[in-house]
Amino acid sequence: MMVITCSLKGSPGASTLAVALGSRWPEPVRPIVIEADSAGGDIAARFRLPSSPGLVSLAAAARGNSDTELLVQHSHALASGLRIVPAPSDPAQSRAAFGALAAAQFSPFRTLGVPLIVDVGRVDPDPTMLGLLRSADALVILARPHDDSLAHVAARRSQVQTWSRRLGLVLVGKGYPSAQVTDALDLPVLAGIPDDAKGAQALWHQRGFDSALSRHAERLAGQLLHTAQQDMTLQRSSR
């Protein structure tokens, strides 16, 4: 299973949600978070991790290599047990590594058996990115429920709807209610999550894992997994 988190404008917390989802994932198999932000990564700096191993070393090792352990070998383990593959902070390096991974014959993005949560940051898809978006089991688009943020979603709605048939909005913080946003944009709202600065700081500093943010992330993770399992059941029954 692969979940992608992204935003269309600003920084509503795609990386924070990706890590929170991974930390509270309900499945016995722990997911791996891959940072694939074409603008350059933040996760290594926030967790004070070295940039290698990471996305660049993974891209180099994945050339012609189908070893399913590559993701583990090129990731860092956090105190919670969650494994992270950080992107380099340099945008050019991050774009090059992502492009190589997405195009590889044995791409880790197509690894079976390991749930993946891929943070692509602010998305403006080129053909390579579009291929990844369309292969996701769930595309989570973060936005703040305010006029300015939602205006960008509305302006790109027809484009966004071509990215994935499994997409949904996650509204960050207070503002318009979910039902009103759904009616106005004709896009599903998966969840609302609090703008929880203290919870985010606890997550990044690995100091305790019980916060409003983590509890909402746990509910959303369960929802995403349940929907994906239903889709798989329907696919099997239609064969």
Backbone as a ProteinNet text record, in pm:
[ID]
protein_1_A
[PRIMARY]
MMVITCSLKGSPGASTLAVALGSRWPEPVRPIVIEADSAGGDIAARFRLPSSPGLVSLAAAARGNSDTELLVQHSHALASGLRIVPAPSDPAQSRAAFGALAAAQFSPFRTLGVPLIVDVGRVDPDPTMLGLLRSADALVILARPHDDSLAHVAARRSQVQTWSRRLGLVLVGKGYPSAQVTDALDLPVLAGIPDDAKGAQALWHQRGFDSALSRHAERLAGQLLHTAQQDMTLQRSSR
[TERTIARY]
84.2	0	87.1	46.4	121	25.6	55	-18.1	74.4	25.6	103	41	123.5	77.8	138	57.4	105.4	20.8	63.2	-14.7	-6.9	-94.6	-95.1	-34.7	-34.7	11.2	50.5	156.8	195.4	254.9	256.1	313.5	217.5	109.5	11.5	51.2	167.3	213.3	211.4	243.8	244.5	348.1	465.6	570.3	530.4	475.3	432.2	326.1	229.2	123.7	180.1	272.3	331.9	397.6	475.3	543.7	442.5	340.6	238.6	160.8	126.4	56.8	143.8	271.5	361.1	377.6	384.5	404.8	283.3	164.1	41.1	-29.7	43.1	-16.8	-69.4	-192	-252.1	-206.4	-143.4	-108.5	10.5	15	130.7	262.4	259.7	380.7	402.7	512.4	541.6	569.6	506.2	533.1	669.2	713.3	834	792.9	841.1	813.3	926.4	890.3	987.8	959.7	1060.1	1048.1	1095.1	1004.9	1035.6	993.8	1030.4	992.2	1088.5	1035.1	1120.8	1180.4	1127.5	1183.4	1295.9	1328	1429.2	1365.1	1433.8	1375.7	1401.6	1312.9	1325.5	1339.4	1301.8	1290.5	1425.1	1532.7	1663.8	1702.8	1679.3	1714.6	1627.3	1499.3	1408.5	1440.7	1479.3	1515.5	1665.7	1741.5	1886.2	1950.3	1908.4	1961.3	2062.1	2161.4	2247.6	2166.4	2204.2	2128.5	2153.6	2259.3	2287.4	2303.2	2237.3	2158.1	2030.2	1974.2	1853.9	1812.4	1741.2	1684.7	1792.9	1903.5	2010.3	2078.9	2116	2182.2	2087	1958.1	1858.9	1848.8	1847.9	1838.6	1959.1	2077.6	2198	2195.9	2149.9	2149.5	2039.7	1932.6	1816.3	1834.4	1941.9	1961.7	1982.5	1881.9	1891.2	1889	1851.4	1854.6	1712.9	1669.4	1532.8	1527.1	1632.9	1638.1	1531.5	1439.5	1329.7	1377	1501.1	1554.4	1617.6	1617	1681.3	1624	1492.2	1429.8	1479.1	1489.9	1539.2	1685.4	1764.8	1907.8	1936.3	1846.7	1871.1	1775.6	1735.3	1647	1709.6	1650.5	1690.4	1575.1	1606.4	1504.5	1490.2	1365.9	1338.9	1315.4	1303	1280.8	1151.2	1052.8	923.8	930.7	1041.4	1053.1	1021.7	964.2	934.2	1063.8	1067.1	1184.4	1156.2	1257	1246	1355.9	1317.2	1414.6	1410.6	1506.5	1500.9	1553	1497.3	1546.1	1655.8	1747.5	1848.1	1782.6	1844.1	1786.2	1801.2	1896.1	1917.7	1810.1	1732.6	1623.7	1669.7	1783	1830.7	1863.3	1930	1961.2	1834.4	1738.9	1614.6	1536.9	1527.1	1455.7	1524.2	1656.6	1730.6	1713.4	1720.4	1705.7	1565.3	1466.1	1328.1	1304.1	1353.7	1334.7	1395.9	1516.4	1583.2	1505.5	1452.8	1377.2	1246.2	1175.5	1045.7	1058.7	1171.2	1190.2	1257.9	1312.9	1389	1300.6	1359.3	1285	1236	1319.6	1284	1264.5	1171.6	1153.2	1103.5	1164	1112	969.2	924.7	786.9	688.1	736.7	649.7	679.4	748.9	779.3	650.7	637.5	518.7	543.1	438.1	445.8	483.1	533.3	569.2	483.5	401.4	325.7	420.8	396.6	478.8	394.8	453.4	393.2	493.2	455.4	546.7	504.7	593.6	569.3	632	548.3	602.2	595.9	553.5	553	454.8	493.8	407.6	418.5	306.5	312.3	276.7	359.8	334.8	381.9	296.9	345.3	397	518.8	570.3	530	560.4	516.6	563.1	684.7	735.3	654.3	630.2	551.7	408.1	353.2	215	199	298.4	293	287.1	363.9	362.4	227.4	174.4	45.7	-63.9	-62.6	-167.6	-156.5	-38.9	-21	-50.7	-81.7	-105.3	-237.5	-239.2	-364.2	-446.5	-381.4	-451.6	-365.3	-425.5	-358.1	-422.6	-346.3	-395.9	-344.5	-436.2	-400.5	-435.4	-334.7	-357.2	-388.1	-482.2	-517	-574.1	-559	-622.8	-763.4	-861.9	-1000.6	-1032.1	-948	-962.7	-980.4	-1031.8	-1060.1	-937	-821.8	-704.7	-652.7	-644.1	-594.9	-691.2	-819.5	-918.7	-934.4	-903	-909.8	-810.9	-694.8	-595.5	-643.2	-710.8	-765.7	-875.1	-960.8	-1069.1	-1014.4	-909.3	-852.7	-792.1	-747.5	-680.6	-763.6	-890.9	-974.5	-979.1	-1001	-1012.1	-880.3	-767.1	-637.4	-617.1	-650	-631.4	-711.7	-830.7	-916.3	-859.6	-763.3	-699.4	-581.5	-536.9	-418.9	-446.7	-564.6	-594.8	-745.4	-797.4	-938.9	-953.5	-841.3	-843.4	-793.4	-832.1	-781.3	-882.7	-832.8	-918.9	-843.9	-917.7	-858.7	-848.7	-746	-736.4	-724.5	-818	-823.1	-748.3	-654.5	-565.8	-607.7	-649.3	-684.9	-832.1	-867.4	-1006.6	-1041.1	-1168.3	-1215.9	-1348.4	-1366.5	-1491.8	-1508.2	-1631.7	-1654.2	-1637.5	-1608.1	-1579.1	-1692.7	-1816.3	-1930.6	-1942.1	-1916.8	-1925.7	-1814.9	-1695.4	-1584.9	-1614.4	-1667.4	-1702.8	-1806	-1909.1	-2014.4	-1958.3	-1870.6	-1818.7	-1720.9	-1638.3	-1531.6	-1561.4	-1663	-1695.4	-1575.1	-1504.6	-1393.2	-1416.2	-1388.1	-1411	-1313.8	-1363.5	-1279.3	-1264.1	-1140.9	-1115.4	-1121.6	-1070.2	-1061.1	-1023.5	-1046.1	-989.9	-891.3	-778	-680.9	-648.7	-619	-591.9	-458.8	-450.5	-323.3	-251.2	-189	-137.3	14.3	57.6	201.5	277.7	219.8	287.3	298.5	192.6	197	299.6	310	409.1	550.4	573.5	706.1	741.7	643.7	668.7	703.7	637.4	665	807.3	844.8	977.8	1090.3	1062.2	1164.7	1156.9	1063.7	1046.8	1028.2	946.7	918.6	772.4	745	606.7	528.9	426.6	356.2	204.9	159.3	16	-16.7	-84.8	-123.5	-248.9	-312.3	-429.8	-393	-275.1	-229	-214.6	-148.9	-124.3	-254.5	-349.7	-477.1	-556	-557.4	-625.7	-554.4	-420.8	-345	-375.2	-390.6	-421.5	-557	-655.8	-788.6	-781.8	-707.7	-696.8	-621.9	-517	-442.4	-532.7	-613.3	-705.8	-807.3	-854.6	-950	-887.6	-765.4	-697.9	-672.5	-628.9	-602.6	-731.2	-838.8	-966.7	-1017	-1007.1	-1051.9	-969.5	-837.8	-750.6	-783.3	-811.1	-846.4	-979.1	-1074.2	-1200.9	-1179.2	-1094.8	-1064.3	-1003	-911.6	-846.7	-947.9	-1040.6	-1144.2	-1233	-1270.3	-1352.8	-1280	-1150.7	-1072.5	-1063.9	-1046.1	-1038.1	-1172	-1281.5	-1412.9	-1456.1	-1397.7	-1435.3	-1355.4	-1254.1	-1172.3	-1244.8
-119.8	0	124	224.6	350.5	468.7	550.1	674	789.9	888.2	1007.4	1127.1	1206.2	1332.6	1447.3	1550.9	1665.5	1787.3	1900.3	2024.1	2093.5	2190.2	2266.8	2405.6	2454.8	2590.9	2601.4	2676.1	2699.1	2574.6	2572.5	2461.4	2418.3	2349.2	2309.3	2188	2126.8	2018	1880.6	1868.2	1737.2	1644.9	1697.7	1615.4	1572.1	1665.4	1633.2	1524.7	1536.4	1435.3	1300.8	1301.1	1175.3	1101.6	1173.5	1110.8	1068.4	1151	1115.8	991.4	982	863	738.7	751.5	637.5	594.4	691.8	661.1	593.1	620.9	566.5	468.8	412.1	319.3	194.9	149.3	40	-99	-111.4	-243.2	-299.8	-432	-491	-462.7	-455.7	-424	-273.2	-230.9	-88.2	-26.5	84.4	147.5	216.6	252.5	331.5	463.6	573.2	706.5	744.9	782.3	829	976.1	1059.2	1201	1218.9	1265.9	1281.8	1420.9	1520.7	1659.2	1720	1759.9	1814.8	1949.9	2013.7	2140.4	2119.6	1993.2	1963.6	1921.9	1837.8	1780.3	1859.7	1839.6	1901.6	1798.1	1674	1574	1545.7	1537.3	1509.5	1617.8	1744.2	1854.2	1853.1	1823.9	1826.5	1716.1	1599.9	1489.7	1485	1580.1	1584	1452.9	1411.4	1290	1327.6	1243.9	1265.8	1244.4	1310.6	1298.5	1165.2	1094.8	962.6	862.5	746.7	702	782.9	777.6	852.7	835.4	934	923.7	910	984.2	980.3	844.3	793.1	663.1	552	566.5	468.6	466.4	585.3	593.6	527.5	548.3	487.2	335.9	288	143.6	70.9	141.5	76.8	47.2	96	72.8	-75.3	-137.3	-278.3	-372.5	-324.1	-404.9	-425.2	-547.6	-576.5	-619.2	-597.5	-637.7	-562.8	-638.4	-575.8	-511.3	-537.3	-477.7	-340.7	-294.4	-166.4	-52.4	-50.5	59	61.6	-54.8	-61.1	-18	-64.6	-34.5	114.7	185.4	327.2	418.2	370.5	448.8	464.3	552.7	572.6	528.6	462.7	420.8	526.9	570.1	665.2	590.7	666.6	605.5	525.5	566.3	497.1	366.8	344.3	227.6	258	374.8	414.8	438.1	394.2	414.2	525.2	611.3	729.7	727.3	756	779.2	928.9	1007.7	1152.8	1196.6	1304.4	1365.5	1465.6	1491	1595.1	1732.4	1827	1961.6	2035.1	1993.2	2057.1	2014	2107.8	2071.1	1992.8	2031.9	1963.1	1817	1793	1655.5	1575.8	1639.1	1570.3	1532.9	1626.1	1597.3	1485.8	1490.4	1388.6	1250.7	1243.5	1115.1	1060.1	1147.1	1102	1052.7	1126.6	1087	951.6	928.7	799.9	686	710	606.9	575	679	658.2	584.3	605.3	543.4	407.1	370.2	246.3	124.5	23.1	-99.8	-163.4	-159.4	-215.2	-101.1	-12.6	106	68.3	122.7	99.6	150.4	241.3	287.8	177.5	70.4	-41.7	-164.4	-143.7	-254	-310.6	-441.9	-506.2	-550.5	-550.5	-603.7	-503	-386.8	-284	-160.5	-118.8	5.4	123.7	207.7	325.9	451.5	550	682.8	778	837.6	919.1	1065.1	1147	1291.3	1360.9	1415.9	1484.1	1635.9	1685.9	1830.1	1903.3	2023.9	2104.7	2048.5	2003.8	1925.7	2009.4	1996.5	2054.1	1948.7	1852.5	1728	1739.9	1689.6	1662.1	1518.4	1466.8	1330.3	1224.4	1239.2	1140.7	1142.6	1263.5	1275.6	1229	1260.9	1222.8	1071.6	999.8	854.5	801.9	863.7	822	852.6	972.2	1009.9	911.6	873	784.6	642.3	606	470.8	460.7	572.8	572.3	504.8	437.2	381.8	489.7	595.9	711.1	834.8	937.9	1066.2	1166.5	1210.6	1299.9	1440.3	1531.8	1670.4	1756.3	1818.8	1901.5	2044.9	2105.5	2245.9	2302.2	2430.9	2496.9	2540	2525.6	2554.7	2704.4	2781.7	2926.1	2963.9	3082.6	3126	3120.9	3171	3177.4	3039.6	2950.1	2816.1	2737.5	2746.3	2671.2	2726.3	2854.5	2912.6	2844	2807.6	2738.2	2596.6	2533.1	2401	2411.1	2510.7	2528.7	2556.6	2637.6	2674.7	2553.8	2454.2	2338.3	2210.9	2227.2	2109.1	2013	2064.3	1975	1901.6	1968.6	1904.3	1798.6	1835	1744.7	1616	1627.2	1510.4	1409.2	1450.7	1356.8	1284.7	1329.3	1270.8	1132.8	1116.4	990.8	980.2	859	838.3	809.1	806.8	775.4	895	1014.9	1133.8	1188.4	1266.5	1332.6	1444.9	1542.6	1655	1623.6	1675.6	1680.1	1827.1	1874.3	2015.3	2036.9	2130	2152.9	2279.5	2264.6	2379.9	2416.2	2528.1	2573.1	2654	2652.8	2726.7	2671.2	2667.7	2615.6	2468.4	2425.7	2284.3	2195.2	2069.2	1974.1	1962.8	1956.6	1939.5	2057.5	2176.2	2295.7	2296.1	2250.9	2243.8	2140.5	2026.2	1922.3	1973.5	2041	2094.3	2198.7	2284.3	2393.8	2345.3	2246.3	2204.3	2074.7	2003.3	1872.5	1779.5	1785.8	1695.7	1637.5	1510.3	1450.8	1503.1	1524.8	1559.8	1434.9	1386.5	1265.1	1290.3	1404.9	1432.2	1577.1	1621.6	1746.8	1714	1782.2	1760	1894.2	1894.4	2021.1	2080.7	2211.4	2280.6	2277.7	2164	2132.8	2153.2	2276.2	2307.5	2227.1	2212.6	2137.1	1989.7	1935.3	1796	1774.3	1871.9	1861.2	1866.6	1955.6	1965.2	1837.5	1779.3	1653.4	1543.2	1544.8	1445	1459.9	1584.2	1607	1585.9	1611	1592.6	1455.1	1371.3	1234.5	1231.6	1324.9	1331.7	1294.8	1168.6	1127.3	1130.4	1050.3	1036.4	1050.2	1100.8	1118.3	1266.6	1307.4	1446.9	1447.5	1563.6	1574.6	1539.1	1584.1	1552.1	1402	1334.4	1190.7	1112	1154.7	1082.3	1096.8	1216	1235.6	1158.7	1155.9	1081.1	932.1	882	740.1	705.2	792	766.8	771.8	868.9	880.4	760.7	715.4	598.8	475.7	455.9	343.3	353.2	473.9	497.8	467	513.9	490.8	342.4	272.3	129.8	52.9	86.3	18.5	37.1	159.3	185.8	107.5	102.4	27.5	-121.1	-174.1	-316.2	-345.2	-252.5	-269.2	-268.6	-177.3	-171.3	-302.3	-359	-484.1	-597.6	-598.7	-703	-692.7	-570.6	-549.7	-591.7	-562.1	-599.9	-750.9	-819.6	-966.3	-1026.7	-971.5	-1027.3	-1002	-898.9	-866.9	-947.2	-1021.3	-1099.4	-1225.3
0	0	0	-77.8	-80.8	-61.2	39.3	67.1	33.3	-40.6	-73.5	-3.8	63.5	122.3	43.3	21.6	-56.3	-25.5	-79.7	-71.6	-206.7	-227.9	-351.7	-333.4	-211.2	-185.3	-38.6	-10	128.7	192.2	323.9	399.6	509.3	472.7	574	655.8	626.4	712.6	649.8	520.7	455	517.5	549.3	610.7	751.3	826.9	963.3	961.9	871.3	865.9	821.1	725	678.8	794.8	876.2	989.7	1096.2	1120	1219.4	1176.9	1048.9	998.8	1016.3	980.1	994.7	1138.7	1228.5	1370.5	1432.1	1377.7	1436	1342.6	1248.7	1152.5	1225.1	1194.3	1271	1230.4	1113.3	1063.3	1140.6	1161	1229.7	1157.8	1024.3	948.8	953	1011	1024.6	887.7	853.5	723.9	721.5	602.7	583.3	520.8	575.2	521.5	427.4	303.8	205.7	177.2	197.4	163.8	19.5	-66.6	-209.4	-255.3	-177.5	-204	-306.5	-422	-527.9	-490.3	-385.2	-338.2	-237.3	-209.9	-109.2	22	96.2	216.6	343.3	441.7	574.1	685	655.8	761.4	828.1	750.2	810.3	910	871.9	962.4	1086.9	1068.7	1184	1284.4	1234.3	1323.5	1353.7	1295.5	1312.7	1266.8	1148.6	1087.2	980.4	955.9	838.9	711.6	604.8	479.8	410	453.2	396.8	511.8	502.2	389.2	374.4	254.8	226.7	82	30.2	-103.8	-210.4	-195.4	-295.2	-296.7	-179.3	-174	-218.9	-187.2	-231.6	-383.3	-445.4	-591.3	-657.2	-600.5	-656.6	-641.1	-526.3	-500.1	-575.6	-613	-674.1	-821.9	-883.3	-1026.7	-1054	-1112.9	-1147.7	-1029.5	-911.9	-790.5	-738.4	-728.4	-684.1	-537.1	-461.7	-321.3	-242.6	-182.2	-108.3	21.5	61.9	184	160.2	34.5	4.8	87.9	102.3	176.6	320.9	381.6	519	524.9	429.8	429.7	410.7	344.3	315.2	393.3	510.1	596.3	734.1	814	953	1042.2	1152.5	1248.8	1357.7	1380.7	1488.3	1619.2	1727	1858.3	1861.1	1782.3	1777.3	1699.3	1626.9	1540.8	1396	1370.4	1233.1	1157	1031.2	946.6	845.4	824.7	740.4	634.7	509.6	402.9	372.5	421.5	403.2	266.9	216.2	92.6	126.2	32.9	56.5	57.6	124	129.3	-3.4	-85.6	-215.2	-315.3	-372.5	-463.8	-586.4	-644.4	-764.1	-734	-621.9	-583	-555.2	-488.9	-455.3	-581	-676.4	-801.4	-879.7	-887.5	-962	-899	-767.1	-699.1	-716	-701.5	-718.9	-861.4	-960.3	-1099.2	-1128.2	-1073.3	-1093.7	-1028.2	-908.8	-838.2	-908.6	-951	-1014.1	-1146.4	-1215.5	-1346.6	-1340	-1224.6	-1213	-1237.1	-1299.3	-1326.7	-1197.1	-1093.7	-964.8	-864.9	-895	-812	-672.9	-566.4	-430.8	-412.8	-499.5	-490.2	-526.8	-588.4	-624	-539	-428.4	-337.9	-278.2	-282.9	-228.8	-84.9	-6	128.7	235.6	198	295.5	270.8	366.7	347.1	333.5	235.1	211.6	231.7	296.9	306.5	242.8	131.1	52.3	61.6	114	125.4	5.2	-83.7	-201.8	-188.3	-71.7	-48.8	-137.6	-176.1	-264.2	-405.6	-459.9	-582.7	-705.2	-807	-938.3	-1037.8	-1067.8	-1127.3	-1269.5	-1288.9	-1422.2	-1454	-1572.5	-1605.2	-1506.3	-1453	-1357	-1229	-1175.6	-1053.4	-1076.8	-1193	-1222.3	-1219.9	-1271.7	-1267.3	-1125.6	-1034.7	-895.2	-831.1	-855.2	-796.7	-838.2	-964.2	-1015.5	-963.4	-913.8	-862.1	-712.7	-648.9	-504.5	-470.6	-356.9	-304.6	-236.7	-195.3	-137.6	-159.2	-216.7	-237.2	-142.1	-43.9	61.1	33	5.5	-25	95.6	155	272.7	231.7	301.9	279.4	408.2	424.6	538.5	496.4	582.8	545.2	547	475.9	466.4	319.7	295.2	158.3	68.7	117.5	30.8	-6.4	89.3	61.6	-27	2.9	-74.2	-215.4	-233.5	-368.5	-462	-409.8	-492.3	-526.9	-432.2	-460.2	-566.5	-552	-649.1	-788.5	-797.5	-926.9	-998.4	-921.5	-981.1	-969	-937.1	-911.1	-1029.5	-1149.6	-1265.5	-1290	-1264.8	-1279.5	-1171.5	-1048.2	-935.2	-955	-1010.3	-1026.8	-1125.7	-1209.3	-1302.2	-1238.9	-1121.9	-1059.8	-1001.3	-942.9	-876.1	-854.3	-863	-829.2	-679.9	-610.2	-466.3	-385.9	-423.5	-355.6	-256.7	-163.1	-66.9	1.5	49.9	122.2	270.7	333.6	478.6	516.4	596.2	632.9	764.2	763.6	877.8	950.8	1076.5	1157	1145.8	1208.7	1212.3	1088	1054.1	938.3	891.2	760.6	706.6	745.4	776.2	809.1	686.9	712.7	605.6	504.7	553.3	462.8	367.3	417.3	332.9	226.8	265	169.5	61.7	100.4	4	-95.4	-44.5	-132.4	-228.4	-179.3	-261.3	-368.1	-333.8	-424.2	-498.5	-454.7	-512.5	-505.6	-392.6	-363.7	-224.3	-205.1	-73.5	31.3	150.4	264.5	350.1	362.6	439.1	589.1	630.9	774.2	795.9	917.1	965.1	1075.8	1078.3	1185.4	1249.8	1377.6	1445.6	1403.1	1411.4	1390.4	1525.1	1554	1686.8	1689	1717.3	1716	1821	1940.3	2045.9	2007.4	1947	1904	1794.9	1704	1596.6	1652.9	1748.3	1808.8	1884.3	1954	2024.4	1924.8	1810.1	1706.6	1654.5	1619.8	1562.1	1663.3	1791.1	1893.5	1959.2	1912.4	1962	2114	2161.7	2304.9	2327.4	2345.3	2367.4	2237.7	2230.3	2104.5	2121.4	2236.5	2257.2	2250.7	2145.3	2127	2040.9	2030.1	1942.7	1799.4	1755.2	1620.7	1601.5	1695.9	1681.1	1686.7	1769	1777.1	1647.4	1590.7	1462.8	1351.1	1356.2	1255.9	1265.9	1386.7	1404.6	1343.6	1364.7	1305.5	1153	1099.3	954	896.3	963.8	916	909.9	1012.9	1013	900.6	876.1	767.7	631.2	609.3	481.6	458.8	562.8	550.7	522.5	593	573.4	430.9	378.7	241.7	140.9	161.2	70.2	73.5	191.1	201.6	131.6	141.8	71	-80	-127.6	-270.9	-319.4	-239.8	-278.3	-283.3	-188.4	-186.2	-309.5	-346.7	-465	-591.5	-599.5	-715.9	-731.1	-618.3	-623.9	-667	-613.4	-645	-788.2	-851.9	-989.3	-1092.2	-1047.6	-1140.8	-1186.1
[MASK]
+++++++++++++++++++++++++++++++++++++++++++++++++++++++++++++++++++++++++++++++++++++++++++++++++++++++++++++++++++++++++++++++++++++++++++++++++++++++++++++++++++++++++++++++++++++++++++++++++++++++++++++++++++++++++++++++++++++++++++++++

